[in-house]
């Protein structure tokens, strides 16, 4: 039964990632991968909040599987981040590639930390 929760979350997360990435990227006339950065930050925020809620006992394994492994697993994308960073570097945009790495790591960790702190504050 657990795998069905992961499957359902993934089925929601994958199209959400694609649609969000395209919507964000369409608003920016730049080679910088804003769409991927946004979905990875959103997923990190949600997973941080979910982790805080799980550790406080407010959330059980069902939501953890559905939202964590399923939705966040399909929403976030390390492979696309890696590909886009390499594409930027190979096209001569080494500064943008480095900025993508720095922004993605810092924003991802920051979003997870904020999500965790918010969940802990609301769930005690």
C-alpha positions in Angstrom: 0.0 0.0 0.0 2.9 2.4 0.7 4.0 2.3 -2.9 0.6 3.6 -4.0 1.0 6.7 -1.9 4.4 7.3 -3.5 3.0 6.7 -6.9 0.1 9.1 -6.4 2.4 11.8 -5.0 4.8 11.3 -7.9 1.9 11.5 -10.4 1.0 14.9 -9.0 4.6 16.1 -8.5 5.9 15.4 -12.0 3.4 17.5 -14.0 3.5 20.1 -11.3 7.2 20.4 -11.8 6.9 20.6 -15.6 4.1 23.2 -15.6 5.7 25.3 -12.9 9.1 25.2 -14.6 7.6 26.3 -17.9 5.5 29.0 -16.4 8.4 30.6 -14.5 10.9 30.2 -17.3 8.5 31.8 -19.8 8.5 35.0 -17.7 12.3 35.4 -17.8 14.2 36.1 -21.0 17.5 34.7 -19.7 19.5 31.4 -20.0 19.4 31.1 -16.2 17.2 28.2 -15.1 14.8 30.1 -12.9 12.1 27.4 -13.3 14.2 24.6 -11.9 15.4 26.8 -9.1 11.8 27.7 -8.1 10.6 24.0 -8.1 13.7 22.9 -6.2 13.2 25.7 -3.6 9.5 24.9 -3.3 10.2 21.2 -2.8 12.9 21.9 -0.2 10.5 24.1 1.7 7.8 21.5 1.6 10.1 18.7 2.6 11.6 20.8 5.4 8.1 21.5 6.7 7.1 17.8 6.4 10.2 16.7 8.2 9.5 19.2 11.1 5.9 17.9 11.2 7.0 14.3 11.2 9.6 14.8 14.0 7.0 16.6 16.1 4.6 13.7 15.7 2.0 15.7 13.9 2.3 13.7 10.7 2.5 10.0 10.2 3.9 7.8 7.5 1.1 8.2 5.0 1.5 11.9 4.4 5.3 11.4 4.6 5.2 8.9 1.7 2.6 10.8 -0.3 4.1 14.2 0.1 7.8 13.5 0.8 8.8 10.6 -1.3 6.1 11.0 -3.9 5.3 14.7 -4.5 8.6 16.3 -3.4 10.5 13.5 -5.0 8.9 14.1 -8.4 8.7 17.9 -7.9 12.4 18.5 -7.3 15.0 17.6 -9.8 18.7 17.2 -9.2 19.3 15.8 -12.7 17.8 18.8 -14.5 19.8 21.2 -12.2 23.0 19.3 -13.1 22.1 19.3 -16.8 21.3 23.0 -16.9 24.4 23.9 -15.0 26.6 21.9 -17.4 24.8 23.4 -20.4 25.5 26.9 -19.0 29.1 26.1 -18.5 29.6 24.5 -21.9 27.9 27.5 -23.6 30.4 29.9 -22.1 28.2 31.1 -19.3 30.4 30.0 -16.5 29.4 32.8 -14.2 25.7 31.8 -14.6 26.6 28.2 -14.0 28.4 29.1 -10.8 25.5 31.3 -9.8 23.1 28.5 -10.4 25.1 26.1 -8.2 25.5 28.7 -5.4 21.8 29.9 -5.6 20.4 26.3 -5.7 22.4 25.1 -2.8 21.9 28.2 -0.6 18.2 28.6 -1.5 17.5 24.9 -1.1 19.1 24.7 2.3 17.5 27.9 3.3 14.0 26.9 2.2 14.3 23.5 4.0 15.4 25.3 7.2 12.5 27.8 7.0 10.0 25.0 6.3 11.4 22.9 9.2 11.3 25.9 11.6 7.7 26.8 10.6 6.5 23.3 11.1 8.1 23.0 14.4 6.7 26.4 15.5 3.2 25.4 14.5 3.3 21.8 15.7 5.3 22.4 18.9 
